[in-house]
Amino acid sequence: MKTVGFIGGGRITRILLNGFKNANVSFGKTFVYETNETVINALKKDYPQIESSGTDSSKAASADWVFVALHPPVLMETLNATKNSIRKDALVISLAPKITIDKITSVLPDVLNLARMNPNAGTYVNKGYNPVFFSQSADKKVVNEFLRTFEKLGKVPVVTENQIEAYAIVSAMGHTYFWYQLQQLKELGLSYGLSESEAKETISAMLSGTTETLFNSGLNYEKVVDLVPVKPMAEHENAVKEFYKTCLNGIYQKIKPV
C-alpha cells in the first residue's frame, strides 16, 4: 500500500486526513512531521493511525506521496532541509501558493513527479474542490492514481499552473467570505421561529438554488436578481463589492508568483 507523508501538520493536513477517513482511503503508513507539539498532539488524538515526529522529518519526506503543507515563507527552506530524504520516484505535492514548480524543481531536480494543489475546506466532508497542477515530467500512472484517490474527497480538476493562485482566492479562501454570513442568517432564522434543522435545511437548499439560478438558468445577471423584488441588503451592495475588490486584490498580489 502507498505511504503518505505530511510535512506540516496544520489545518490543511487535518482537512485531508478527515477526508481520507470519511472516504475509507487507507495508506500503508501515514507520517506527519510537525514541530508544534500542541498541534501534533491534537492531530494524533483525532487520527491515531498517524506516525508523527517533531524533530525528524525523514519518514514523512521519504513516503510515496509527500504533501508539503507549509506556508510559502518557509516552504523552500524546509524543502532544502528535507531534500535528501525525498525519493526520486515520489510524488511531491505542494499545497502552497506563490512557489512555482520551477522553484521546487530547483531544489528537487531529480524528482519528476511534482504537483501543486489547492485543497479547500469542503474536503473535510468530502465535498471538496481541489484544483491540481502536475509537472510535465510527472508519470501518467502516478497522476491517475492520485486523481482516483482525490475524486473520493470531492472534485479534483486538473488546471494550469498560472491558475493556482486564482483558485486559492476563489475556492480555497472562498468559504470564509460566506461562513459568518450564513451563521448570522441561521441565527436570525432561529430567532424567527425556525428549528435548528429547519434553518440548516432551508439555507442549504436556498444556496444550492442560488448558484443554480445564477449560473445555469440561462438568464443574465440583471434578470436573475430581478426575480426577487424585495432586497433588504441592496443599499449595502456597493460597499460589499468594494470590500471584495480591495481585500481580494490585495491578497492576490501577495500570493501570486513573482
Secondary structure as UniProt FT lines:
FT   STRAND          3..7
FT   HELIX           11..22
FT   TURN            23..24
FT   STRAND          29..33
FT   HELIX           37..46
FT   TURN            48..49
FT   STRAND          51..53
FT   HELIX           58..61
FT   STRAND          65..68
FT   HELIX           72..82
FT   HELIX           83..85
FT   TURN            88..89
FT   STRAND          91..94
FT   HELIX           101..107
FT   TURN            109..110
FT   STRAND          113..117
FT   HELIX           121..125
FT   STRAND          128..129
FT   STRAND          132..134
FT   TURN            136..137
FT   HELIX           140..150
FT   HELIX           151..153
FT   STRAND          154..155
FT   HELIX           161..163
FT   HELIX           164..167
FT   HELIX           168..172
FT   HELIX           174..177
FT   HELIX           179..191
FT   TURN            192..193
FT   HELIX           196..216
FT   HELIX           221..225
FT   TURN            226..227
FT   TURN            232..233
FT   HELIX           234..236
FT   HELIX           237..255
//
